[in-house]
Amino acid sequence: MTLEIFIPYWGDPDLLFRTVDSVRAQRNPDWRLEVIDDCYPDDAVPAWFQELDDDRVTYTRNAENLGITENYREAIRRATQPYITILGCDDLLHPDYVDVISRTIAAVPDADVIQPGVDVIDEHGTSIRPLVDRVKQGVLAPRGGHGIAVLRGEAMATSLIRGDWLYWPSLTFRTATLRRIDFRDGLPIIQDLALLMDIAFEDGTLAYNPTVVFSYRRHGGSASQKALLDGRRFRDERSYYRQARGLAQAKGWRRTASAAHLRLFSRLHAMAELPGLLRHGTGAGIRSTLAHVFL
């Protein structure tokens, strides 16, 4: 199985180059990489790829800026293999990422989504353990040793709406699933959760292999962090949780509907972010976060 890896690019060129190098360092050679540059204004990027002597790596540049969601869709349109990874342009694969993903697919051949184990790094590449990641990995993620956890349909939906413990850029997807189930428009900040829930609502399968093979970069300049400060993050979450509750009720998934209504860990996340928002956020961000906690 050849794993097709795409990097929809807009960001720091140096971090992108490190990301590409982490793909090229895979022990398992059965992969192909395509970088889709969304017209980032820096001549160093095309020049770097022009000098790169590696026929496994393709660099293309969009004719015009598409934006993050449409660039994800572009990656899916270009896919030719059964499985696809949409890698963040500042994250890192460990050398055994392709091996672990391949073994997980072999063990769970009906998996629509594969989540490997993840560590978290800051903008300098130093390992960190923020509260949000301690909760994701220590409380929300399935536990039970070193085996592969498999969640299907209602169990997958309930687990994710209780608290989204997945790391979007680290995921590998069945390509056919992404072609059948599109991103929801109007939810740019939490489009990943909405897509994953739609996969679950169609009785999809999530396989979680806790073997750590991915480094996820958290830094203050990320789109998700900016959305916290200006209020968009929790506004979009409230809107989507209402939608998810209705979808779950329509399917008769009572546990999922109840978790969407309570959104306990989402409220706790908002509470944990309040001190930082009071120091650095906008008025709209503070009001949105307070509403998320109490309404």
N, C-alpha and C positions, 0 to 999 in steps of 0.2 A: 504494500500500500504506500503510495506517495502522498505525503502530507503537503497540502498547498497552503502556504503562508502568505498573507497579504499585510502590508503596512500602509494604511491610509495616512499620509504624512502632512502635517502642518506643525512646525515647532522648531526646537533647537537642533540645528544641524549636527552638532557634536554628539548629542544624545542619540540622534538617529543613527549615526555611524556606529556607535557602540551597540545599538540594537541589532543592526545588520551583522556586525561581527559576531554577536552571540548566536545568531542563526547559523552562520557559516562554521561555527565551532561545534556543531552537532556531531556526536559520535556515530549516529545512524545517518547515512548519506541519503536516505530516501525522502527527500524534501525538495521543494522548489519555492522560491521567494519572489514576490513582485511588490515593489514599492510604488504606490500611486501618489504622486506629489500633487497636492491640491493648490498649485500655483503659489507656493511659498516664495516670498521675494528675497532669494539669496542664490547667487550664481555658484556658490561653493558646492551646492548639493548636486546639480547635474554634472559639474566638473568631476566630483569625487566618483560618481558612478561611471562616468566615461573612462576613468583610469582603472576601475576595478576589473580585474581579469578573472571573472568567475561566471561561467555560462549558466550556473544555477540561479543567478540573480538577474531579475529584469527591473529596469527603472522606466517608468512612464510618467508623463506630466499631463494633467488635464488641460484641455483647451481653455477652460475658464474655471474659476473657483466654484466648487459644488456645495461646500459646507460638509460638516461631519457626517450627517446621516446619509446624504446622497453619495458621499464617497464610500461609505460602508456598502451601500447598494451597488456601487460600481464594482467593488471587490467581488461581491456575490455574482454579479453578471459575468465577470471574467473567469470565474472558477471553472476548472475542467475536471477536477478530481472529486471523489466521493466525500472527502472531508476537508474542511477549511478552518484555518486559524486566522483571526483578524487581530493582529498584534499591535499593541500600542507603540508609538514611535519613540517612547522614552523608557520602555520596559526591557527586561532582559530574559532570554531563555537560558536555562542551565544546560550543560552539554548533553544531558540525557532526556531532554523534553520530548523529542520525537520518539525515543524508545518507550517512554512511559505511556505516552498517548497511544502508540501502536499496540502495546500490551493491553491497555484498558479496552480498546475497541475489540480486540480479539476475545477478551473475557466477557464483554457486554456488547454483542454485535448489533443489538437493537438501540443502542444509545444514540440519542439525538444531540446531546450536549455532554461534553467531558470536561470536568473540572479537576485539574491536578493540584497538588499541594503548592502553596505560595508562601514566600517570605516577602517582607515589605522593606523598602529602602527609601531614603530621603533623596533630595536633589543632588547630594554628593556621593550617593551610592552606599551610604552607611546603613546597616540593618537597624530598623527601629520597630517598636511595638506600641503604637498609639492605642488608646482605649478602644477606639472603634474596631481595630483589628484583633485585639484581645477578645472582644465580644464575638466578632464574626467567627474566629477560629476556635475559641474555647467554649462558646455557649451555643451558637447557632448552627455551626457545621455538624453534620452527623459524626457521631463518635462510635468507636467499637474496634479499636486496634488498627492494624496496618492493611486490612483488606479493603476491597472496593465496595463502597456503599452505593446502592441503586435505589433511586426514587422514581416512581412512575405516577403520572396523572395527578390525582388528588393529593397524594403524599408529597409530590414535588411542589405543587402549587401552595399547599399549606406551609411547607418548610420555607419557601421563598418569601411569601407574603408576611409570615411571622417576623422575618428579618432577612434582608438580602445578604447572604454570606458569600456569594460568588464574586469572582474578580473577572470582570468582562474581558480585558485584553488577554487573559491567560486561557480562555475557553477554546476548545475545538468543537466544531459543529458538523453535523451531517449536512452536506451542501443542499440536498434535496429538501430538507426541512426549512432551511433559510429561504429557499426559492418559493416554498409553499406558504410560509408565514412571514409576512413583511413587518417592518418596523411601523409602529403607530406614529402618525404625524401629530405634531403639537405637544410632544413630551420630550424635548431634546435632552434634558438633563437626566431623566430616568428611562430613556428609551430601551436601555438594556434590560431592566427589570420587566418592563411591559412586554417585550419580545419573549423573554423567558417564561413569563406567566402564560402568554398565548400558546407557547409550545406545550406547557403543562395542561392547559385547558383542552388541547387536542390530544390528550392522553399520551404525551411525549415521555421520554425517559432521560433521566439525568444520572450519569455515573461519576462518582467522586473517588478519585484515587489520591490519598493524602501524601503520597511521595512528593517531596518538595523539589520542583524542577523549574520554578518561575520566580523572578523578582519583580514585584509590582512597585512602581515609583510613586510615592506621595510627595507632593510639594505645593507650596502656597500659590503658585501661579496656575494651577490646573483649572480647567473649566468648572469642575465640580466644586472646588473651593470658592471660586468667584460667585457661583450660583448660591452658595450658602450665605455669603456676605450680603448679597443684594435681595435675598428672599425668594428667588425662583425655585431653589431646590425643594423646600418644604411646601411651597404652593403647589408645585407639580405633583409632589407625593400625595398630598391630600386629594387632589383631583383624581389621580390614578387609583388610590385605594378605594374611593367610592365606586369607580368603574369595576374594579376587581371584585368588590363585594357583590355587585349586581350580577356579574358573570358567574360567580360561584353559586349564588342563590338559584340562578336559572338552571344550573346543572345538578342542583340538590347537594352540593358539597358544603355541608354545614360547618365543618371545622375550618375550611378555607374562608368562608364568609365571616365567621366569628373572628378569625385572626385579622382579616382585612378591616373589620369594624373597630377592633381594639387597637390595632397598629401599635402595640406596646413598645416594641424595640425602636420603632421609628420615633415615637414620642420621647423615649429615653435618649436617643441620638440627638434630638433637638435640644433637650435639656443639657446634654453634655457640651453642645456647641454654644450655648448662651453666653458663658463668660467671655469667650473670644469675640462673639458678635457685639457684646456691649462695649468692647474695647475698639474693635476695628470695623464693625458692620455698619450698614446704612440704617436709617429709620425704618425703611420698608423691610429690610432683612430682620430686624429685631421684632417688628410687629408680626411678620409671617411666622417666625419661629415660635413666638409666644402663642399665636393662634394654633399652631400645630400641636403644642403641648396640651393646651387646655380645651380646645374645641372638638 
